[in-house]
Each structure stands twice: as C-alpha cells, then as structure tokens.
Amino acid sequence: MVSFLSFPRYFPEWRPVYFAPLIVTTFYSQPKERVLLWAMLSGLLCDIGSTCFMGIQAFLYVSTSLILYKTQRFFIKERWISFPLISALFSLTFYFLSYPVLAFFNRPLCLYNTALLADLQHVLMVDLPYGALLSLLAHKKSFTPQI
C-alpha cells in the first residue's frame, strides 16, 4: 500500500502493477475465492486513482488472478526467486490482457511489435525488480494478508 501511494510521486515514469506481489503472496496462503476477493479490492483501489473507466483495473486483476492461480504448484514457496518470477508473470499477463480489454472500451491502442516489446521491457526493468524487492521485504517479515 505504501508503494502504491509513494511510487507515483517519486517515480512517475515507473508504473508497476502495484498489487501483483500482494496477490502472488495470497496465491500461497489463501483459497481461490479469497485471492479473487483480494484481486478485486486491489483493482478497485487502482481504479480510484486511474483515468480509465471504473472497473477496468479490477477486471484485469481478477482475470489475471484466475489465469495464474495454479502457478503456485510449479514454483516452490521457499525459493526466494519464486515470488518475483510469478509477480513478473502476473504483470506480463496483466499487460497483455489490457490490450483487448481497453480496445473493447474504444481506447486508442497501438498494437505494434514495439509496443509489445516495450511492455516486455517494462516487466523486466520495473516489475521484476519491484516484485523482488517487495518479496524480499515480505520474507523478512512473513506477511500474510487477512480479510
């Protein structure tokens, strides 16, 4: 939550998927219904600060969580690299799902290879380190979100 409130102020050009590490953490500790609830609440919080239509971020967070929920079976929780990798995968899926969703709401899109490569570069340069930093901080504190 602190990063969601402080990142845009100090790093306006960096726009990670702010709640991806939180939702990835819930993959390992909560049932699917709770994960989807956390995804919806996170998306609604992002929608409040977004210029897009209300509900788009929530829909994208929930859709991405539905697609990637089973990834906790393939990545071991105790490995420090698991959380940043799943968080980066979450971000990449989130960005790729945003193209058809935004096109549905008549937002102008540029679907060029350079745009897709820019999203991939953004995931590697911003979202992966962001997820790694937050997951390392969470491993030190052992945070499990509760509703």
Residue frames relative to the residue before (quaternion, step in Angstrom):
aa qw qx qy qz dx dy dz
M 1.0000 0.0000 0.0000 0.0000 0.00 0.00 0.00
V 0.6306 0.5330 -0.3335 0.4550 3.57 1.02 -0.79
S 0.6624 0.4951 -0.3158 0.4651 3.58 0.95 -0.81
F 0.6149 0.5497 -0.3452 0.4479 3.61 1.06 -0.69
L 0.7266 0.4265 -0.2408 0.4818 3.57 1.02 -0.78
S 0.7611 0.3992 -0.2165 0.4631 3.62 1.01 -0.72
F 0.5822 0.6171 -0.3804 0.3681 3.62 1.01 -0.66
P 0.6906 0.4740 -0.3251 0.4389 3.67 0.71 -0.86
R 0.6413 0.5320 -0.3329 0.4415 3.57 1.09 -0.57
Y 0.7859 0.3396 -0.1702 0.4879 3.58 0.83 -0.97
F 0.7796 0.1604 -0.0899 0.5986 3.60 1.15 -0.56
P 0.0589 -0.8605 0.5039 0.0475 3.63 0.48 1.10
E 0.6622 0.5061 -0.3246 0.4471 3.60 1.09 -0.53
W 0.6321 0.4730 -0.3361 0.5137 3.60 1.21 -0.30
R 0.0509 0.7941 -0.6034 0.0522 3.55 -0.76 0.99
P 0.0291 -0.8136 0.5804 0.0161 3.61 0.18 1.16
V 0.5326 -0.5260 0.5106 0.4230 3.54 -1.31 0.07
Y 0.3499 -0.8306 0.3894 0.1899 3.51 0.14 1.41
F 0.7958 0.3309 -0.1708 0.4775 3.58 0.81 -0.89
A 0.3365 0.7572 -0.4978 0.2562 3.60 1.21 0.28
P 0.6756 0.4738 -0.3335 0.4558 3.69 0.79 -0.78
L 0.6263 0.5307 -0.3422 0.4571 3.61 1.03 -0.71
I 0.6892 0.4710 -0.2890 0.4687 3.57 0.85 -0.92
V 0.6246 0.5214 -0.3400 0.4716 3.60 1.04 -0.72
T 0.6188 0.5297 -0.3422 0.4683 3.60 1.04 -0.69
T 0.6743 0.4870 -0.3068 0.4626 3.59 0.97 -0.76
F 0.5006 0.6399 -0.4338 0.3896 3.62 1.18 -0.36
Y 0.7435 0.4259 -0.2167 0.4677 3.57 0.98 -0.88
S 0.7909 0.3615 -0.1715 0.4629 3.59 1.06 -0.56
Q 0.7608 0.3406 -0.1807 0.5220 3.61 1.18 -0.33
P 0.5310 -0.5872 0.4824 0.3749 3.60 -1.20 0.38
K 0.7267 -0.4732 0.2902 0.4047 3.53 -1.28 0.43
E 0.6469 0.5338 -0.3306 0.4328 3.60 0.93 -0.83
R 0.6594 0.4959 -0.3040 0.4763 3.59 1.00 -0.81
V 0.6161 0.5410 -0.3425 0.4588 3.57 1.03 -0.79
L 0.6752 0.4863 -0.2962 0.4689 3.57 0.92 -0.88
L 0.6182 0.5299 -0.3411 0.4698 3.58 1.08 -0.65
W 0.6475 0.4993 -0.3083 0.4862 3.58 0.98 -0.85
A 0.6417 0.5209 -0.3244 0.4601 3.58 0.99 -0.81
M 0.6610 0.5023 -0.3110 0.4627 3.58 0.94 -0.85
L 0.6693 0.4915 -0.3044 0.4667 3.60 0.90 -0.87
S 0.6410 0.5115 -0.3204 0.4743 3.58 1.01 -0.78
G 0.6638 0.5052 -0.3003 0.4625 3.56 0.95 -0.84
L 0.6483 0.5050 -0.3218 0.4703 3.58 0.99 -0.76
L 0.6257 0.5230 -0.3352 0.4718 3.57 1.05 -0.70
C 0.6552 0.4839 -0.3043 0.4940 3.59 1.03 -0.76
D 0.6178 0.5547 -0.3416 0.4405 3.59 1.07 -0.69
I 0.6052 0.5702 -0.3561 0.4263 3.57 1.05 -0.71
G 0.7647 0.3474 -0.1897 0.5085 3.58 1.01 -0.79
S 0.5756 0.6107 -0.3633 0.4048 3.58 1.25 0.11
T 0.4418 -0.6767 0.5193 0.2779 3.54 -1.28 0.40
C 0.5381 0.6146 -0.4050 0.4108 3.60 1.27 -0.10
F 0.6991 -0.4327 0.3509 0.4483 3.53 -1.33 0.04
M 0.5595 -0.6105 0.4473 0.3379 3.55 -1.12 0.71
G 0.7687 0.3503 -0.2778 0.4574 3.55 -0.85 1.00
I 0.5315 0.6365 -0.4214 0.3671 3.61 1.17 -0.32
Q 0.6721 0.4845 -0.3043 0.4700 3.59 0.85 -0.92
A 0.6405 0.5195 -0.3293 0.4599 3.59 0.96 -0.82
F 0.6474 0.5101 -0.3151 0.4705 3.58 0.96 -0.84
L 0.6735 0.4929 -0.3005 0.4617 3.59 0.93 -0.86
Y 0.6440 0.5114 -0.3264 0.4659 3.60 0.98 -0.79
V 0.6792 0.4803 -0.2942 0.4705 3.59 0.89 -0.90
S 0.6564 0.5105 -0.3160 0.4567 3.61 0.91 -0.86
T 0.6653 0.4917 -0.3023 0.4734 3.57 0.92 -0.88
S 0.6440 0.5143 -0.3241 0.4646 3.60 1.00 -0.75
L 0.6309 0.5265 -0.3301 0.4645 3.58 1.03 -0.75
I 0.6770 0.4957 -0.2940 0.4577 3.56 0.93 -0.88
L 0.8097 0.3347 -0.1413 0.4608 3.59 0.83 -0.97
Y 0.3745 0.7615 -0.4795 0.2234 3.61 1.18 0.03
K 0.6970 0.4929 -0.2803 0.4389 3.60 0.94 -0.81
T 0.4798 0.6913 -0.4436 0.3084 3.63 1.17 -0.12
Q 0.5564 0.6081 -0.4137 0.3867 3.61 1.11 -0.37
R 0.5692 0.5845 -0.3865 0.4301 3.60 1.21 -0.30
F 0.7302 0.4476 -0.2304 0.4619 3.56 1.08 -0.74
F 0.7350 0.3377 -0.2053 0.5509 3.58 1.19 -0.45
I 0.3964 -0.7259 0.5162 0.2226 3.56 -0.84 1.01
K 0.5099 -0.6860 0.4359 0.2817 3.56 -0.84 1.02
E 0.6846 0.5216 -0.2920 0.4170 3.58 0.97 -0.79
R 0.5911 0.5553 -0.3797 0.4451 3.60 1.19 -0.32
W 0.4691 -0.7122 0.4470 0.2702 3.57 -0.75 1.01
I 0.6605 0.5263 -0.3074 0.4385 3.59 1.12 -0.57
S 0.5170 0.6766 -0.4106 0.3260 3.62 1.17 -0.40
F 0.6921 0.4893 -0.2923 0.4428 3.58 0.80 -0.97
P 0.6815 0.4599 -0.3269 0.4661 3.66 0.81 -0.77
L 0.6481 0.5170 -0.3353 0.4475 3.61 0.99 -0.71
I 0.6747 0.4612 -0.3033 0.4900 3.58 0.90 -0.85
S 0.6182 0.5369 -0.3435 0.4600 3.59 1.07 -0.67
A 0.6561 0.4848 -0.3083 0.4894 3.61 0.99 -0.79
L 0.6359 0.5109 -0.3235 0.4795 3.58 1.03 -0.75
F 0.6061 0.5416 -0.3360 0.4758 3.57 1.09 -0.74
S 0.6783 0.4929 -0.2919 0.4602 3.58 0.87 -0.94
L 0.6578 0.5100 -0.3136 0.4570 3.57 0.92 -0.87
T 0.6539 0.4925 -0.3051 0.4866 3.58 0.97 -0.84
F 0.6166 0.5510 -0.3276 0.4570 3.57 1.04 -0.82
Y 0.6869 0.4767 -0.2873 0.4672 3.59 0.87 -0.94
F 0.6869 0.4794 -0.2987 0.4573 3.58 0.90 -0.85
L 0.6419 0.4982 -0.3263 0.4830 3.61 1.11 -0.57
S 0.6060 0.5891 -0.3618 0.3935 3.58 1.10 -0.57
Y 0.5718 0.6043 -0.3933 0.3914 3.63 1.09 -0.52
P 0.7372 0.3835 -0.2749 0.4836 3.66 0.64 -0.89
V 0.6242 0.5404 -0.3541 0.4393 3.61 1.04 -0.66
L 0.6884 0.4583 -0.2876 0.4830 3.59 0.89 -0.86
A 0.6123 0.5343 -0.3510 0.4653 3.60 1.09 -0.62
F 0.6046 0.5623 -0.3468 0.4450 3.58 1.09 -0.68
F 0.7377 0.3789 -0.2125 0.5167 3.57 1.06 -0.74
N 0.5458 -0.6837 0.3550 0.3296 3.58 1.24 0.64
R 0.3358 0.7043 -0.5470 0.3031 3.56 0.97 0.79
P 0.4645 -0.6710 0.4813 0.3199 3.63 -0.88 0.76
L 0.0764 -0.8058 0.5871 -0.0068 3.55 -0.78 1.06
C 0.2066 -0.7320 0.6265 0.1704 3.52 -1.19 0.50
L 0.0764 -0.8181 0.5700 -0.0016 3.55 -0.25 1.27
Y 0.2440 0.7399 -0.5782 0.2423 3.50 0.34 1.28
N 0.6413 -0.5107 0.3925 0.4169 3.54 -1.23 0.32
T 0.6214 0.5492 -0.3525 0.4336 3.57 1.05 -0.64
A 0.6313 0.5216 -0.3398 0.4625 3.61 1.05 -0.66
L 0.6643 0.4863 -0.3070 0.4775 3.58 0.96 -0.82
L 0.6517 0.4940 -0.3125 0.4832 3.58 1.03 -0.74
A 0.6173 0.5318 -0.3447 0.4662 3.58 1.08 -0.64
D 0.6327 0.5112 -0.3305 0.4787 3.60 1.04 -0.70
L 0.6468 0.5061 -0.3165 0.4748 3.57 0.97 -0.82
Q 0.6476 0.5038 -0.3141 0.4777 3.58 0.97 -0.82
H 0.6376 0.5270 -0.3251 0.4582 3.59 0.99 -0.80
V 0.6379 0.5162 -0.3299 0.4666 3.58 0.98 -0.79
L 0.7072 0.4649 -0.2723 0.4577 3.59 0.88 -0.90
M 0.7518 0.4145 -0.2183 0.4640 3.58 0.96 -0.82
V 0.7812 0.2996 -0.1606 0.5236 3.61 1.07 -0.59
D 0.7625 0.4162 -0.2363 0.4354 3.59 0.57 -1.13
L 0.6460 0.5167 -0.3348 0.4512 3.61 0.97 -0.74
P 0.6889 0.4334 -0.3106 0.4910 3.68 0.81 -0.79
Y 0.6105 0.5481 -0.3475 0.4541 3.59 1.06 -0.71
G 0.6770 0.4779 -0.2835 0.4827 3.58 0.92 -0.90
A 0.6391 0.5232 -0.3265 0.4596 3.59 1.02 -0.78
L 0.6613 0.5067 -0.3088 0.4590 3.57 0.90 -0.89
L 0.7079 0.4520 -0.2757 0.4675 3.58 0.81 -0.93
S 0.6578 0.4936 -0.3331 0.4612 3.60 1.00 -0.66
L 0.6276 0.5118 -0.3449 0.4746 3.60 1.06 -0.62
L 0.6439 0.4977 -0.3203 0.4848 3.58 1.03 -0.72
A 0.6603 0.5005 -0.3078 0.4677 3.59 1.01 -0.76
H 0.6310 0.5241 -0.3429 0.4579 3.61 1.05 -0.66
K 0.6221 0.5321 -0.3434 0.4604 3.57 1.08 -0.63
K 0.7736 0.3548 -0.1710 0.4964 3.56 1.01 -0.85
S 0.2605 -0.7938 0.5046 0.2175 3.61 1.20 -0.47
F 0.1517 0.8132 -0.5342 0.1742 3.55 0.67 1.20
T 0.0015 -0.7608 0.6489 -0.0055 3.55 -0.97 0.93
P 0.3563 -0.7562 0.5004 0.2252 3.60 -0.50 1.12
Q 0.1201 -0.7857 0.6052 0.0445 3.55 -1.03 0.82
I 0.1992 -0.7484 0.6172 0.1388 3.54 -1.11 0.69
